[in-house]
Amino acid sequence: MCLAVPGKVLDIEDRDGTRMATVDFGGVVKEVCLEYLPDLQVGEYAIVHVGFALQRLDEESARQTLELFENLGMLQEEFGDPWEQAAAEAHGTDSLDGHADGAAREAQR
């Protein structure tokens, strides 16, 4: 699943003529293109989908959405370790809480 996830802009730089940002999604940090929001500033929040900031968002709405996604396990699904998820699925465990059982962790070793 590909979610549009709110994130906080930590840093902005120009990379080969493209405005890029380092964005924090509730503890997961990713690089994001700012071409659709060229006036977005450090400290502001935006909704990001497939690596592009699409819409500015106020801080409270961003925090509420991130909390909801976290409670539903959607952040783990979107940003979690795909190897951990595959191991958990192979062993029939539930990894929505972000923690595979011992068998899945053992499979990773």
N, C-alpha and C positions, 0 to 999 in steps of 0.2 A: 504494500500500500504506500502511496506517496501522499503525505500530508502537507498542507500549508501550515507551517509552524512559526509562531512568533519568536523573535530573538532580539537580543540587545547588541547594538553595534559597539564593539570594543576598540576598533582601530580602522582607519581608512587609508588606502594608498592607491596611487595610480600605477597600473601595471600594463605597460605597452599600450597606453592610450585608453585603457579600460579602468573605470573606477571600481575598486574591489574593497570589501570590508571583511574583517574578522568578526564573526557574530557568535554570541553565546546563546545556546538554546537550553537553558536550564542545566548547565554543566557540561554540555557537549559543544565544542567550539569548531566551527566550520568556516570556510571561505565562501563569500557570497558576492555576486555581481550586483552593482548598484545602478546599472544603466537605466532602469525604469524609474528609479528614485534618485536622480542626480543631486538633489539638495539634502539628502539624509545626512545627519551629523552623528558624530560619536556620542554615545549615551542615549540615543533615541532607539525606539523599537520599531520593527517592521515584520510583516508577515512574509515568510520566505517559502518559495515553492521551487523545487528542482534547481536550487542554487541561485535563484534570482529574488531579490527583494521586490515585492509587488505593491505593498501598501503600508503606509505609516500607521502605527498603532500606539495608543497611549499605554503607559507603564502598567496601570492597574488591569486593563483588559488583557495585556500580554501575560501578566503573572497569573491571572485567573485561568486563562486558556492553558498555559503550561502546567499548572496544577491539575487541571482536569485531565489533560492528556497523560500526565504521569500516573494519576489514579486509575485510569483506564488501561494502563500498560502500553499506550500508543507511542510514547517516546522511546521505550525499549524496542518496540517493533520497528520504529523508524530509524533509530540511531544505534541500536544494540549491536553487539558483536555477532555477525552472521554465522561464525563457526560455532559459537555457543548455542545459538538458536537451532542450528542444524543438528548438533549433538543432542540437544534436549528433545527435539522432534523425533530423532531416530530412536531414542529410548522411551518415548511415550510420556515425557514429563511436561509439565506446564512451566514455561519460562516467561510468562507475562509479567511476573514480579521482578524479572531481571536476574533471577538466581536459578540456575539449573540444579538438579539434585546431584548427589555424589557420583552416580553412574555417568551422568553427562560430563561432569567435570573430569572424571577419570578418563573418559574417551578423548578429551582434549590433550591429555598428557602424552 
